Amino acid sequence: MHGSVTLTLNGETRVFEGPADGPLSVAALLVAIGLDTRKVAVERNEEIVPRSRYADTWLASGDSLEIVHFIGGG
Amino acid sequence: MDGSTAADDTWTVAGRTFRSRLIVGTGRYKDLEETGRAIEASGAEIVTVALRRVNLSDPNAPMLQDYVDPKKYTYLPNTAGCFTAKEAVRTLRLAREAGGWNLVKLEVLGPPPLLYPDMPGTFEAAEALIKDGFEVMVYCADDPLAAKRLQDMGCVAIMPLGAPIGSGLGVQNPAMLSMIMEQVTVPFLVDAGVGTASDAAIAMELGCDAVLLNSAIAHAKDPVLMARAMKAAIEAGRLAYRAGRMPRRMGADPSSPLTGLIR
């Protein structure tokens, strides 16, 4: 039913498989990419996804995500 | 005041009190290890940081936080690279989500080669950010009217340039900075243009509360040594300001008595 989800991640098109029992959450996506959620922020379709909502924010094909973190800057 | 040490001479921005009057950027170093060592040597308590896309092909790459501990340093997220108010506001909202910081540095820049502050864009972004609960330290033109307006809007620090970002030209506008300082009651910082230690000392001698710099340390041949030089220069400039310099005079005034000379 859910199958694969095509997302634009930081400007790149990527295809992810949703879990067998339901849609893909932001939390599951971050695990799939291998990111430490404590050090990043996520924006979905130009709206911030609060950390507390990662587990129940569901992704659908066509969603555009920005995943950002701090780097050195002046 | 005399006899007091630098430790007694603090400054406060948005209710947070600091001993160091040097704020340093964390960009343009050779690597993160050098970044960490230079910042440590600078004695800075506040560091500016930028927000960028995670490199998804290398999610385990070392991160700034591993070398510059956010528990030890106050992270000041900036909007470097933002050329519109919309980009700046979006960036700082993400920064707040990434780290939980409300105290931010706003800069909305005009195009290269000057990257001069875009004041209409800066006003627009400052208004939106303040409405959204941010405490905004603002990079701005050395324009007394703009500075006053930003303060009246509720910005918590006014930070004009001494020269274009990364130019290292030093404080090109000391008279104008002094005039703006007269009108500003919130912390006043020079935010760009410092090239070497004497430039930082000049900014502090003018009476700035603090100086923000990045390239002057990061692009020195030995960044860690320059970080130490900047620390000393900021302290020297501050002490000289507090001491009150002697008046300038157009002529000599001998230091030794002209009486009792041998003949």
HADDOCK unambig.tbl for C-alpha pairs under 7 A between the chains (distance, minus, plus):
assign (segid A and resid 10 and name CA) (segid B and resid 53 and name CA) 6.43 0.50 0.50
assign (segid A and resid 34 and name CA) (segid B and resid 59 and name CA) 6.21 0.50 0.50
assign (segid A and resid 35 and name CA) (segid B and resid 59 and name CA) 5.75 0.50 0.50
assign (segid A and resid 39 and name CA) (segid B and resid 98 and name CA) 6.22 0.50 0.50
assign (segid A and resid 40 and name CA) (segid B and resid 98 and name CA) 5.21 0.50 0.50
assign (segid A and resid 41 and name CA) (segid B and resid 94 and name CA) 5.98 0.50 0.50
assign (segid A and resid 41 and name CA) (segid B and resid 97 and name CA) 5.76 0.50 0.50
assign (segid A and resid 41 and name CA) (segid B and resid 98 and name CA) 4.54 0.50 0.50
assign (segid A and resid 48 and name CA) (segid B and resid 94 and name CA) 6.81 0.50 0.50
assign (segid A and resid 50 and name CA) (segid B and resid 97 and name CA) 6.78 0.50 0.50
assign (segid A and resid 66 and name CA) (segid B and resid 53 and name CA) 6.85 0.50 0.50
assign (segid A and resid 67 and name CA) (segid B and resid 53 and name CA) 5.72 0.50 0.50
assign (segid A and resid 67 and name CA) (segid B and resid 54 and name CA) 5.91 0.50 0.50
assign (segid A and resid 68 and name CA) (segid B and resid 51 and name CA) 6.40 0.50 0.50
assign (segid A and resid 68 and name CA) (segid B and resid 52 and name CA) 5.23 0.50 0.50
assign (segid A and resid 68 and name CA) (segid B and resid 53 and name CA) 4.19 0.50 0.50
assign (segid A and resid 68 and name CA) (segid B and resid 54 and name CA) 5.00 0.50 0.50
assign (segid A and resid 69 and name CA) (segid B and resid 51 and name CA) 5.51 0.50 0.50
assign (segid A and resid 69 and name CA) (segid B and resid 52 and name CA) 5.75 0.50 0.50
assign (segid A and resid 69 and name CA) (segid B and resid 53 and name CA) 6.38 0.50 0.50
assign (segid A and resid 69 and name CA) (segid B and resid 54 and name CA) 5.92 0.50 0.50
assign (segid A and resid 69 and name CA) (segid B and resid 98 and name CA) 6.76 0.50 0.50
assign (segid A and resid 70 and name CA) (segid B and resid 49 and name CA) 6.23 0.50 0.50
assign (segid A and resid 70 and name CA) (segid B and resid 50 and name CA) 5.53 0.50 0.50
assign (segid A and resid 70 and name CA) (segid B and resid 51 and name CA) 4.57 0.50 0.50
assign (segid A and resid 70 and name CA) (segid B and resid 52 and name CA) 6.36 0.50 0.50
assign (segid A and resid 70 and name CA) (segid B and resid 64 and name CA) 6.82 0.50 0.50
assign (segid A and resid 71 and name CA) (segid B and resid 49 and name CA) 6.05 0.50 0.50
assign (segid A and resid 71 and name CA) (segid B and resid 50 and name CA) 5.30 0.50 0.50
assign (segid A and resid 71 and name CA) (segid B and resid 51 and name CA) 6.00 0.50 0.50
assign (segid A and resid 71 and name CA) (segid B and resid 52 and name CA) 6.67 0.50 0.50
assign (segid A and resid 71 and name CA) (segid B and resid 64 and name CA) 5.71 0.50 0.50
assign (segid A and resid 72 and name CA) (segid B and resid 26 and name CA) 4.29 0.50 0.50
assign (segid A and resid 72 and name CA) (segid B and resid 27 and name CA) 4.09 0.50 0.50
assign (segid A and resid 72 and name CA) (segid B and resid 49 and name CA) 5.28 0.50 0.50
assign (segid A and resid 72 and name CA) (segid B and resid 50 and name CA) 5.86 0.50 0.50
assign (segid A and resid 72 and name CA) (segid B and resid 64 and name CA) 6.55 0.50 0.50
assign (segid A and resid 73 and name CA) (segid B and resid 25 and name CA) 5.60 0.50 0.50
assign (segid A and resid 73 and name CA) (segid B and resid 26 and name CA) 4.86 0.50 0.50
assign (segid A and resid 73 and name CA) (segid B and resid 27 and name CA) 3.77 0.50 0.50
assign (segid A and resid 73 and name CA) (segid B and resid 48 and name CA) 6.24 0.50 0.50
assign (segid A and resid 73 and name CA) (segid B and resid 49 and name CA) 4.65 0.50 0.50
assign (segid A and resid 73 and name CA) (segid B and resid 50 and name CA) 4.64 0.50 0.50
assign (segid A and resid 74 and name CA) (segid B and resid 25 and name CA) 3.87 0.50 0.50
assign (segid A and resid 74 and name CA) (segid B and resid 26 and name CA) 5.81 0.50 0.50
assign (segid A and resid 74 and name CA) (segid B and resid 27 and name CA) 5.32 0.50 0.50
assign (segid A and resid 74 and name CA) (segid B and resid 48 and name CA) 5.71 0.50 0.50
assign (segid A and resid 74 and name CA) (segid B and resid 49 and name CA) 6.48 0.50 0.50
assign (segid A and resid 74 and name CA) (segid B and resid 214 and name CA) 5.37 0.50 0.50
